[in-house]
């Protein structure tokens, strides 16, 4: 629970007794009781009473009664206070639907509902939606109230409004104030992400909204009204952020006086204004005064708010004050250093307590609309983690707090990839609770969204409306699934992710490496100086069985590392393009890649100081998710020669219990789909393919231009080889090629034991800003091409059964792969997607993980087809004929491909001789044609690594 029921027991009993006596007899008195319950933080009692009264009003008077509206809004406010945004939003949407029908008669009631809903969206991080609703509410006041005939910003109106305008003008002023809050938070997020100029632009617009609100309120409700006091508090706060301290202090003192005149001294309503006064002292560098005020507030409100996130914010601000104070004592006399150490230690435990309080909110992420909304809300909670990491990075070697690195790693484990963990939880829980009907509806909506974003954008103006409607339906279904799952179950599951538990499941000789992109905090920031420094990468490492021996290493500025990663990928792409154009190796480009790779290794791997010969289990972050560490050079060799390396979507995946396979399950191989399923006459088909470029120019694809896809005859040969090896080892196999390799077939089969897909993969990347789907769900930007893909993309002509021929990552979310031992995506860029800091890669790798695949083999760049065929054949031979573990099978196949020469290729793979001769007709037979990392290094393995498929099946049986 986010809140406890506070207040003296006698007072509580008296309130409840009054409630029972007055329920349904005196609505006005019930309103007072609810307010009293709310003031005493007895929020669940207040909710229950509001619910009872509202229910009885509905039975007696119907939903048109004014008090039905009042108690509904009160319930929405109360649910918002306990972070049940889903329930609050649902109530407000219902009221808005009711009031929309009465828009002509009561437009201002509808506008007030929009305002309240906007505040919900603000708290959820949906700033664009919140801003849109507030502007709609503002427009209603300007066009449908008596304000429409006024020049609101004239001197006469703003300084001496007539009596008949005052109420509406005051309400209009509150809308402006709320708009200021939205703009301010948008600015704070910009600053957090390093865009200081963008942040101050939002701050300026927020200040303007607050300022006009202040002028209207002062001359309508008066300068002793609490609404005016709230505005002064917000106006003072924004001036404190931009460094106008004298003005901010003056306005905050006035706000404080107004609050004191309206609320008892210990009333929690006083908390925020008192807290902001202390914060202003901190921002001015008056650390002693700030610390005194923070401590007074801490003691004053502890018993009322000690489980509230606002109290956590106070603890964090007190901690920041103590860190800033410690600097002046550091490195001086022995006594001064002792004081500095004590201040740092106090700050450490204050931040830790704040983090624990905020963690109690995490189960509320369960009820967010989607991954996107969960991610936005999580960002608002992440300040605490980055604050704590900054503190530990500054003093983590101190013997004062030996637990520090371990706590920091635990903090990261609780927060990193959290939205994926919740998606896992929803998927698993919903299946267990037999909500298949909801999942079927969700999958249908996902398919419609994917199709809408793949086909030609000649759907006209209806595109955005259709997409909005589908997204709304999708959110509603996800909300229904979430509502069936108690948050307590999620809370228990999240607590299981800690170092002690992870160390128990790490196998001997393995090291867990957690990369984190974090934003260091500037504890002494003043004025317009940003509170956040440029991001760094840090790495945690923990050896199996040693949870107390955690290393935490600062790897340096993220922009420097990200630049090297970009150089690496660009150089790799240049090498590939040169190979395609000239059909020969460009030694200069190969050397360039080696240089970038070596520098990258020095930056991200060498500082970890890990002994050779160990299994590295890597959970990457941000841009680090786009490179395979095993290709980084180490002298004349590579990391793959000295380490065994695998990857995780999240460290929590180590603890995930997968479903057992079905003993009757078959393996499924998809290879060489027929991308054109129309006009089977070859001449006609060639003619249509020839016109594809013109078609694409005339009809832009909403994401980016994907396709047309070329036929992959070599993939069919690969598929046949894989099928042959599987059958030789006793596996039941289904091979689907050409017109049988359809999307609908994949969606409708039972979970296979192994799923191998040899086809075109695509990653559309970030859109160019001209697409209608700008900032749309990234899971439609990556996928696999199947039968009929070109027919649908180019001509909208396709038989019904293959659907649209494109299996997007969003579609994969709906697959049930529970019990599937391994998915192999033998295609280009199947491990790529939209990279989200702290959340991994939104694409096929995330979706197949969520669908239940125990092991995923995927690529991080556009792979060479001949090299991939040989790699895959050797991989399956190792896995099944040699009975190797999954990771060992892939690692050995990669080294084998790297070292094989042309003569050996012709001898060992005679069935490929025609292709080999085409590739290497003028090459010496001694040359190793695939020695460059481009050929062998693109595939990585995520998930379960050790057991061979055969041994795993024996164990299960």
ZAMARGU-4260 file (C-alpha; in steps of 0.2 Angstrom, whole numbers, plus 5000, padded with zeros to 4 digits):
<rodrens>
0) 5000/5000/5000 | 5006/5017/4996 | 4997/5025/5011 | 4993/5019/5028 | 4978/5025/5038
5) 4984/5038/5050 | 4977/5048/5064 | 4973/5045/5082 | 4962/5029/5085 | 4949/5038/5095
10) 4948/5052/5081 | 4947/5038/5068 | 4933/5029/5077 | 4923/5045/5080 | 4924/5049/5061
15) 4919/5031/5056 | 4904/5032/5068 | 4899/5048/5061 | 4900/5041/5044 | 4889/5026/5048
20) 4876/5037/5056 | 4875/5050/5042 | 4877/5039/5027 | 4863/5044/5014 | 4855/5055/5027
25) 4865/5071/5025 | 4875/5072/5009 | 4883/5089/5015 | 4889/5081/5031 | 4896/5066/5022
30) 4906/5078/5011 | 4914/5085/5027 | 4917/5068/5034 | 4926/5063/5018 | 4937/5079/5019
35) 4941/5075/5037 | 4946/5057/5032 | 4957/5064/5018 | 4965/5076/5030 | 4969/5062/5042
40) 4976/5052/5027 | 4963/5038/5030 | 4961/5038/5011 | 4954/5020/5009 | 4940/5025/5022
45) 4937/5040/5012 | 4936/5030/4996 | 4924/5018/5003 | 4913/5031/5010 | 4913/5040/4993
50) 4909/5024/4984 | 4894/5020/4996 | 4887/5038/4994 | 4889/5038/4975 | 4881/5021/4974
55) 4866/5026/4984 | 4864/5042/4974 | 4865/5032/4958 | 4851/5021/4964 | 4840/5035/4971
60) 4843/5049/4959 | 4852/5043/4944 | 4869/5049/4937 | 4862/5066/4932 | 4861/5072/4950
65) 4874/5085/4954 | 4880/5076/4970 | 4883/5061/4959 | 4896/5072/4950 | 4903/5078/4966
70) 4906/5061/4974 | 4913/5054/4958 | 4926/5068/4956 | 4930/5066/4975 | 4933/5047/4971
75) 4944/5051/4956 | 4954/5063/4967 | 4956/5050/4981 | 4961/5036/4969 | 4974/5048/4961
80) 4982/5051/4978 | 4985/5032/4980 | 4992/5031/4962 | 4978/5021/4955 | 4977/5032/4940
85) 4968/5018/4930 | 4953/5020/4942 | 4954/5039/4943 | 4955/5040/4924 | 4940/5028/4922
90) 4929/5038/4933 | 4933/5055/4925 | 4931/5048/4907 | 4914/5042/4912 | 4909/5059/4919
95) 4916/5067/4904 | 4905/5056/4893 | 4890/5061/4903 | 4894/5080/4903 | 4899/5080/4884
100) 4880/5076/4881 | 4876/5091/4891 | 4889/5102/4883 | 4877/5115/4877 | 4869/5117/4894
105) 4883/5115/4905 | 4899/5118/4896 | 4910/5123/4911 | 4906/5107/4920 | 4913/5098/4905
110) 4928/5109/4905 | 4932/5106/4923 | 4931/5087/4920 | 4944/5090/4906 | 4955/5099/4918
115) 4955/5085/4931 | 4958/5072/4918 | 4973/5082/4911 | 4980/5082/4929 | 4979/5063/4928
120) 4988/5063/4912 | 5001/5075/4918 | 5006/5063/4933 | 5007/5048/4921 | 5019/5058/4910
125) 5007/5060/4896 | 5011/5079/4894 | 5005/5081/4876 | 4988/5073/4880 | 4987/5084/4896
130) 4991/5100/4887 | 4978/5096/4873 | 4964/5094/4886 | 4969/5110/4896 | 4969/5120/4880
135) 4952/5112/4875 | 4945/5117/4893 | 4953/5135/4890 | 4944/5136/4873 | 4927/5131/4881
140) 4929/5145/4894 | 4934/5158/4880 | 4919/5153/4868 | 4905/5146/4879 | 4905/5157/4895
145) 4902/5175/4898 | 4921/5178/4895 | 4920/5176/4877 | 4915/5195/4874 | 4930/5201/4885
150) 4947/5206/4880 | 4954/5195/4895 | 4971/5203/4895 | 4965/5221/4895 | 4970/5231/4910
155) 4951/5234/4915 | 4948/5215/4915 | 4963/5209/4924 | 4964/5222/4937 | 4945/5226/4940
160) 4934/5212/4933 | 4915/5214/4935 | 4906/5204/4948 | 4897/5193/4935 | 4914/5188/4927
165) 4923/5183/4943 | 4919/5165/4945 | 4922/5160/4928 | 4938/5170/4927 | 4944/5162/4943
170) 4941/5145/4935 | 4949/5150/4919 | 4964/5156/4930 | 4965/5138/4938 | 4966/5130/4920
175) 4981/5142/4916 | 4989/5137/4932 | 4987/5119/4928 | 4994/5122/4911 | 5009/5130/4919
180) 5012/5114/4929 | 5012/5103/4913 | 5024/5114/4904 | 5035/5115/4920 | 5036/5096/4921
185) 5040/5095/4902 | 5054/5107/4906 | 5061/5097/4920 | 5061/5081/4909 | 5071/5091/4896
190) 5084/5096/4909 | 5085/5079/4915 | 5089/5073/4898 | 5102/5086/4895 | 5092/5098/4885
195) 5095/5114/4895 | 5090/5126/4882 | 5074/5117/4878 | 5070/5115/4897 | 5071/5134/4899
200) 5060/5137/4885 | 5046/5127/4893 | 5050/5135/4910 | 5047/5152/4902 | 5030/5147/4895
205) 5026/5139/4912 | 5030/5156/4921 | 5019/5166/4909 | 5004/5154/4912 | 5007/5156/4931
210) 5009/5174/4930 | 4993/5177/4921 | 4984/5165/4932 | 4990/5175/4947 | 4984/5192/4940
215) 4966/5184/4937 | 4965/5176/4954 | 4971/5191/4964 | 4957/5201/4957 | 4943/5188/4957
220) 4945/5177/4973 | 4957/5189/4982 | 4974/5188/4989 | 4970/5178/5005 | 4961/5164/4995
225) 4969/5147/4995 | 4968/5146/4976 | 4978/5162/4975 | 4990/5154/4988 | 4993/5138/4977
230) 4996/5149/4962 | 5009/5159/4972 | 5018/5143/4977 | 5019/5137/4959 | 5025/5154/4953
235) 5038/5155/4966 | 5044/5137/4962 | 5047/5141/4944 | 5056/5157/4948 | 5067/5146/4960
240) 5071/5134/4946 | 5076/5148/4934 | 5086/5157/4948 | 5076/5172/4952 | 5078/5169/4971
245) 5073/5186/4978 | 5056/5186/4969 | 5054/5167/4972 | 5057/5169/4991 | 5045/5184/4992
250) 5031/5175/4984 | 5034/5158/4993 | 5033/5168/5010 | 5016/5175/5005 | 5010/5158/4999
255) 5015/5151/5016 | 5006/5164/5026 | 4990/5160/5016 | 4992/5142/5019 | 4994/5145/5038
260) 4978/5155/5038 | 4968/5141/5030 | 4975/5125/5037 | 4980/5119/5055 | 4999/5119/5058
265) 5000/5100/5056 | 4989/5098/5041 | 4997/5090/5027 | 4991/5103/5015 | 5005/5114/5023
270) 5018/5102/5018 | 5022/5107/5000 | 5024/5125/5003 | 5035/5123/5019 | 5045/5110/5009
275) 5047/5123/4994 | 5054/5136/5006 | 5067/5125/5012 | 5071/5120/4994 | 5073/5138/4989
280) 5086/5140/5003 | 5095/5125/4996 | 5095/5132/4978 | 5103/5148/4984 | 5117/5138/4993
285) 5111/5142/5010 | 5114/5124/5016 | 5113/5127/5035 | 5096/5136/5033 | 5090/5124/5021
290) 5095/5109/5031 | 5087/5116/5047 | 5070/5119/5037 | 5070/5101/5030 | 5074/5093/5047
295) 5059/5103/5055 | 5048/5098/5041 | 5054/5080/5042 | 5050/5079/5061 | 5033/5089/5058
300) 5026/5078/5045 | 5034/5062/5048 | 5019/5054/5056 | 5007/5060/5043 | 5016/5057/5027
305) 5030/5044/5031 | 5024/5032/5017 | 5020/5046/5004 | 5032/5050/4989 | 5031/5068/4994
310) 5040/5063/5010 | 5053/5054/5000 | 5056/5069/4990 | 5059/5079/5007 | 5072/5065/5012
315) 5081/5067/4995 | 5082/5086/4996 | 5088/5084/5014 | 5101/5072/5008 | 5106/5083/4994
320) 5108/5098/5006 | 5120/5087/5017 | 5130/5081/5002 | 5133/5099/4997 | 5137/5104/5015
325) 5150/5090/5016 | 5160/5098/5002 | 5166/5113/5013 | 5173/5101/5026 | 5181/5088/5014
330) 5200/5086/5014 | 5204/5099/5028 | 5207/5094/5046 | 5204/5077/5053 | 5189/5084/5063
335) 5182/5092/5047 | 5184/5076/5037 | 5174/5067/5051 | 5160/5080/5049 | 5160/5078/5030
340) 5160/5059/5032 | 5145/5059/5044 | 5135/5071/5032 | 5139/5059/5018 | 5133/5044/5028
345) 5117/5053/5033 | 5114/5057/5015 | 5116/5039/5010 | 5103/5032/5022 | 5091/5046/5019
350) 5092/5042/5000 | 5090/5024/5004 | 5074/5027/5014 | 5067/5038/5000 | 5070/5024/4987
355) 5061/5012/4998 | 5046/5023/4999 | 5046/5026/4981 | 5047/5007/4977 | 5030/5005/4985
360) 5023/5014/4970 | 5030/5002/4958 | 5016/4990/4958 | 5005/5004/4952 | 5014/5003/4935
365) 5004/4987/4933 | 4989/4998/4929 | 4996/5010/4917 | 4989/5009/4899 | 5004/5002/4890
370) 5023/5000/4890 | 5025/5018/4884 | 5015/5025/4898 | 5024/5014/4911 | 5040/5020/4904
375) 5035/5038/4906 | 5029/5036/4923 | 5045/5026/4928 | 5055/5041/4922 | 5047/5052/4935
380) 5053/5040/4948 | 5071/5038/4942 | 5078/5054/4949 | 5080/5045/4965 | 5090/5031/4958
385) 5102/5042/4948 | 5104/5053/4964 | 5109/5038/4974 | 5121/5032/4960 | 5129/5049/4960
390) 5132/5048/4979 | 5139/5030/4978 | 5150/5034/4963 | 5158/5049/4973 | 5162/5039/4989
395) 5160/5020/4984 | 5177/5015/4990 | 5174/5022/5007 | 5175/5009/5021 | 5162/5020/5030
400) 5148/5011/5020 | 5154/4994/5014 | 5136/4990/5008 | 5136/5005/4996 | 5140/4996/4980
405) 5128/4981/4984 | 5114/4993/4988 | 5117/5003/4972 | 5117/4987/4962 | 5101/4981/4970
410) 5093/4998/4966 | 5097/4996/4948 | 5090/4978/4948 | 5074/4985/4955 | 5072/4998/4942
415) 5081/4992/4926 | 5070/4984/4913 | 5055/4986/4924 | 5042/4988/4911 | 5048/4972/4903
420) 5046/4963/4919 | 5028/4970/4921 | 5024/4964/4904 | 5031/4947/4908 | 5021/4947/4923
425) 5005/4952/4914 | 5008/4939/4901 | 5011/4924/4913 | 4997/4929/4925 | 4984/4932/4912
430) 4987/4915/4904 | 4986/4907/4921 | 4970/4916/4925 | 4962/4910/4908 | 4960/4927/4900
435) 4963/4920/4883 | 4948/4930/4876 | 4956/4946/4881 | 4972/4941/4874 | 4964/4936/4858
440) 4956/4953/4857 | 4972/4961/4861 | 4981/4951/4847 | 4968/4956/4834 | 4970/4975/4839
445) 4989/4973/4838 | 4988/4965/4820 | 4977/4980/4814 | 4989/4992/4821 | 5004/4984/4813
450) 4995/4982/4796 | 4989/5000/4797 | 5008/5006/4798 | 5015/4994/4785 | 5003/4997/4771
455) 5003/5012/4759 | 4998/5028/4768 | 4985/5032/4755 | 4972/5029/4768 | 4970/5048/4769
460) 4965/5059/4783 | 4957/5044/4792 | 4974/5037/4796 | 4977/5046/4812 | 4959/5044/4818
465) 4959/5026/4815 | 4976/5024/4823 | 4970/5034/4838 | 4954/5023/4840 | 4964/5007/4839
470) 4976/5013/4852 | 4962/5018/4863 | 4954/5000/4861 | 4971/4992/4865 | 4973/5002/4881
475) 4956/4997/4887 | 4960/4979/4884 | 4977/4980/4893 | 4968/4989/4907 | 4955/4975/4908
480) 4969/4962/4909 | 4979/4972/4922 | 4963/4974/4933 | 4962/4955/4935 | 4979/4954/4943
485) 4982/4959/4962 | 4996/4971/4964 | 5002/4962/4979 | 5008/4948/4967 | 5019/4960/4957
490) 5026/4967/4973 | 5031/4950/4979 | 5039/4946/4962 | 5049/4962/4961 | 5056/4960/4978
495) 5064/4943/4972 | 5076/4952/4961 | 5090/4955/4972 | 5109/4951/4973 | 5107/4937/4985
500) 5094/4928/4974 | 5104/4931/4958 | 5120/4925/4965 | 5112/4908/4969 | 5107/4905/4951
505) 5123/4911/4943 | 5133/4895/4938 | 5151/4893/4943 | 5164/4903/4934 | 5151/4915/4928
510) 5151/4934/4930 | 5135/4945/4929 | 5139/4962/4921 | 5126/4975/4922 | 5129/4991/4911
515) 5119/5006/4916 | 5117/5024/4908 | 5115/5036/4922 | 5114/5055/4924 | 5126/5062/4938
520) 5118/5075/4949 | 5126/5092/4952 | 5123/5094/4971 | 5129/5112/4971 | 5119/5118/4956
525) 5113/5136/4958 | 5103/5149/4947 | 5102/5143/4929 | 5115/5130/4931 | 5108/5113/4927
530) 5105/5101/4941 | 5110/5086/4930 | 5127/5083/4922 | 5130/5074/4905 | 5126/5055/4907
535) 5139/5042/4910 | 5140/5023/4908 | 5144/5013/4923 | 5146/4994/4925 | 5142/4983/4939
540) 5150/4965/4940 | 5146/4951/4952 | 5154/4934/4952 | 5144/4918/4955 | 5142/4915/4974
545) 5149/4931/4979 | 5135/4944/4981 | 5145/4954/4993 | 5159/4957/4981 | 5152/4969/4969
550) 5162/4980/4958 | 5155/4997/4952 | 5165/5006/4938 | 5163/5023/4930 | 5166/5020/4912
555) 5166/5039/4907 | 5154/5050/4897 | 5141/5041/4887 | 5143/5053/4873 | 5161/5047/4870
560) 5156/5029/4871 | 5141/5031/4860 | 5151/5040/4847 | 5163/5025/4846 | 5148/5013/4844
565) 5142/5024/4830 | 5159/5024/4822 | 5159/5005/4824 | 5143/5002/4816 | 5146/5014/4802
570) 5163/5007/4798 | 5155/4989/4798 | 5141/4996/4786 | 5155/5003/4775 | 5164/4987/4774
575) 5148/4978/4770 | 5143/4990/4756 | 5161/4989/4749 | 5160/4970/4748 | 5143/4971/4739
580) 5149/4983/4726 | 5166/4977/4723 | 5164/4958/4728 | 5181/4959/4737 | 5188/4963/4754
585) 5193/4981/4757 | 5208/4979/4769 | 5208/4998/4773 | 5190/4997/4779 | 5193/4981/4789
590) 5208/4990/4798 | 5197/5005/4802 | 5184/4994/4810 | 5198/4985/4820 | 5204/5002/4827
595) 5187/5008/4832 | 5183/4991/4840 | 5199/4991/4850 | 5196/5009/4857 | 5178/5003/4861
600) 5185/4988/4871 | 5197/4999/4881 | 5182/5010/4886 | 5169/4998/4890 | 5177/4981/4894
605) 5195/4984/4900 | 5191/4994/4916 | 5181/4978/4922 | 5197/4968/4924 | 5189/4951/4922
610) 5200/4936/4921 | 5200/4926/4905 | 5191/4910/4903 | 5175/4915/4912 | 5157/4916/4906
615) 5151/4934/4905 | 5132/4936/4906 | 5129/4954/4900 | 5114/4965/4903 | 5117/4980/4891
620) 5110/4997/4892 | 5106/5010/4878 | 5118/5010/4864 | 5128/4996/4871 | 5113/4984/4866
625) 5118/4986/4848 | 5135/4979/4848 | 5142/4961/4852 | 5156/4962/4864 | 5164/4946/4857
630) 5170/4954/4841 | 5180/4967/4850 | 5199/4964/4847 | 5211/4959/4860 | 5228/4960/4851
635) 5228/4948/4836 | 5213/4939/4844 | 5195/4943/4850 | 5186/4943/4866 | 5177/4927/4859
640) 5194/4918/4860 | 5195/4921/4879 | 5178/4923/4886 | 5161/4915/4884 | 5148/4929/4881
645) 5129/4928/4882 | 5116/4942/4884 | 5100/4945/4895 | 5085/4956/4891 | 5086/4959/4910
650) 5096/4952/4925 | 5079/4946/4931 | 5078/4934/4917 | 5091/4923/4926 | 5077/4919/4939
655) 5063/4916/4927 | 5055/4899/4927 | 5051/4894/4910 | 5037/4881/4906 | 5042/4863/4901
660) 5040/4858/4883 | 5026/4848/4876 | 5033/4830/4873 | 5023/4830/4857 | 5029/4847/4851
665) 5037/4848/4834 | 5051/4859/4828 | 5046/4872/4815 | 5057/4879/4801 | 5052/4894/4790
670) 5063/4897/4775 | 5062/4907/4759 | 5044/4914/4759 | 5036/4919/4742 | 5035/4937/4745
675) 5023/4939/4730 | 5008/4928/4731 | 4999/4936/4716 | 5001/4935/4697 | 5010/4919/4697
680) 5015/4921/4679 | 5034/4925/4680 | 5034/4939/4667 | 5020/4948/4675 | 5028/4946/4692
685) 5045/4952/4686 | 5036/4967/4678 | 5027/4971/4694 | 5044/4970/4704 | 5052/4981/4692
690) 5038/4995/4695 | 5041/4993/4714 | 5053/5008/4715 | 5040/5019/4707 | 5026/5012/4718
695) 5036/5016/4734 | 5039/5034/4728 | 5021/5037/4725 | 5015/5029/4741 | 5026/5032/4756
700) 5025/5018/4770 | 5020/5026/4787 | 5036/5019/4796 | 5050/5020/4783 | 5052/5012/4766
705) 5054/4993/4769 | 5054/4981/4755 | 5052/4976/4742 | 5060/4960/4748 | 5071/4949/4736
710) 5069/4931/4735 | 5081/4921/4746 | 5084/4904/4737 | 5099/4902/4748 | 5088/4902/4764
715) 5078/4888/4757 | 5094/4878/4756 | 5098/4883/4774 | 5081/4877/4779 | 5083/4860/4771
720) 5100/4858/4779 | 5093/4863/4797 | 5078/4851/4794 | 5090/4837/4789 | 5100/4839/4805
725) 5085/4839/4816 | 5078/4824/4808 | 5094/4814/4809 | 5093/4818/4828 | 5076/4811/4830
730) 5066/4828/4830 | 5048/4830/4822 | 5050/4844/4810 | 5038/4854/4799 | 5046/4864/4785
735) 5036/4879/4778 | 5043/4887/4762 | 5037/4898/4748 | 5018/4901/4749 | 5017/4890/4765
740) 5028/4902/4775 | 5014/4913/4781 | 5011/4924/4795 | 4994/4916/4800 | 5003/4899/4801
745) 5015/4906/4814 | 5002/4914/4824 | 4991/4898/4825 | 5003/4884/4828 | 5005/4876/4845
750) 5022/4881/4854 | 5035/4873/4844 | 5051/4865/4853 | 5062/4875/4841 | 5057/4889/4829
755) 5070/4893/4815 | 5066/4907/4804 | 5077/4910/4788 | 5070/4925/4779 | 5072/4944/4778
760) 5072/4954/4794 | 5070/4973/4795 | 5073/4987/4807 | 5065/5003/4801 | 5074/5013/4814
765) 5069/5030/4820 | 5057/5038/4807 | 5061/5054/4798 | 5048/5065/4806 | 5037/5065/4791
770) 5028/5049/4795 | 5011/5049/4801 | 5017/5037/4814 | 5030/5049/4822 | 5034/5043/4839
775) 5022/5028/4837 | 5025/5011/4845 | 5042/5005/4840 | 5037/4987/4840 | 5030/4990/4822
780) 5047/4996/4816 | 5055/4979/4817 | 5049/4962/4810 | 5051/4948/4798 | 5045/4947/4780
785) 5034/4931/4776 | 5024/4925/4762 | 5015/4939/4753 | 5024/4954/4761 | 5028/4962/4744
790) 5010/4960/4738 | 5003/4969/4753 | 5016/4983/4754 | 5016/4987/4736 | 4999/4983/4729
795) 4987/4979/4743 | 4983/4963/4734 | 4984/4948/4744 | 4974/4932/4748 | 4966/4933/4765
800) 4975/4918/4774 | 4992/4926/4775 | 4986/4942/4783 | 4998/4956/4778 | 5014/4945/4776
805) 5024/4955/4789 | 5026/4948/4807 | 5031/4964/4817 | 5037/4963/4835 | 5020/4969/4840
810) 5013/4954/4832 | 5026/4943/4841 | 5020/4950/4858 | 5004/4939/4855 | 5012/4923/4851
815) 5012/4909/4865 | 5030/4901/4865 | 5028/4894/4883 | 5038/4878/4882 | 5048/4884/4867
820) 5067/4879/4870 | 5074/4890/4856 | 5070/4903/4843 | 5083/4906/4829 | 5081/4921/4819
825) 5092/4919/4804 | 5089/4936/4796 | 5096/4953/4796 | 5095/4965/4811 | 5083/4954/4821
830) 5091/4960/4837 | 5089/4978/4833 | 5075/4990/4838 | 5072/5006/4847 | 5084/5007/4861
835) 5077/5014/4878 | 5088/5019/4892 | 5086/5007/4906 | 5073/4996/4896 | 5083/4987/4883
840) 5078/4986/4865 | 5060/4987/4859 | 5059/4975/4845 | 5060/4957/4840 | 5072/4952/4854
845) 5060/4959/4868 | 5045/4952/4860 | 5051/4934/4858 | 5057/4935/4876 | 5040/4940/4882
850) 5032/4927/4871 | 5041/4914/4882 | 5056/4908/4871 | 5069/4901/4883 | 5084/4905/4871
855) 5085/4917/4857 | 5098/4918/4843 | 5097/4934/4833 | 5108/4946/4823 | 5113/4964/4826
860) 5117/4969/4808 | 5113/4965/4790 | 5121/4947/4788 | 5129/4939/4773 | 5118/4925/4767
865) 5132/4912/4762 | 5141/4915/4779 | 5125/4913/4788 | 5120/4897/4780 | 5137/4889/4785
870) 5136/4896/4802 | 5118/4889/4805 | 5123/4872/4798 | 5138/4871/4810 | 5128/4878/4824
875) 5115/4864/4823 | 5128/4851/4820 | 5136/4856/4836 | 5120/4858/4846 | 5113/4841/4841
880) 5126/4829/4833 | 5139/4835/4845 | 5127/4838/4859 | 5135/4854/4864 | 5127/4867/4875
885) 5118/4881/4866 | 5130/4895/4868 | 5145/4883/4866 | 5137/4878/4849 | 5135/4895/4843
890) 5153/4901/4849 | 5161/4886/4841 | 5152/4889/4825 | 5157/4907/4824 | 5175/4903/4827
895) 5174/4889/4814 | 5167/4901/4801 | 5180/4914/4805 | 5195/4901/4803 | 5189/4891/4788
900) 5197/4893/4771 | 5190/4893/4753 | 5198/4875/4750 | 5190/4868/4765 | 5173/4876/4761
905) 5173/4868/4744 | 5178/4851/4751 | 5166/4852/4766 | 5151/4860/4758 | 5150/4853/4740
910) 5132/4857/4739 | 5137/4876/4741 | 5150/4875/4727 | 5141/4885/4715 | 5138/4899/4727
915) 5156/4898/4734 | 5163/4899/4716 | 5151/4914/4713 | 5158/4923/4728 | 5176/4918/4727
920) 5180/4914/4709 | 5197/4923/4709 | 5202/4920/4727 | 5216/4909/4733 | 5210/4893/4742
925) 5221/4896/4757 | 5212/4913/4761 | 5200/4913/4775 | 5186/4923/4767 | 5175/4925/4783
930) 5189/4931/4795 | 5182/4948/4797 | 5169/4950/4811 | 5156/4956/4799 | 5154/4938/4793
935) 5154/4929/4810 | 5151/4941/4824 | 5133/4947/4820 | 5124/4934/4829 | 5122/4934/4848
940) 5113/4922/4860 | 5101/4929/4873 | 5093/4918/4888 | 5097/4900/4892 | 5115/4896/4887
945) 5121/4879/4895 | 5110/4864/4892 | 5111/4855/4875 | 5094/4853/4868 | 5095/4834/4869
950) 5101/4835/4887 | 5087/4847/4892 | 5074/4836/4885 | 5081/4821/4894 | 5081/4830/4911
955) 5063/4836/4908 | 5057/4818/4903
</rodrens>
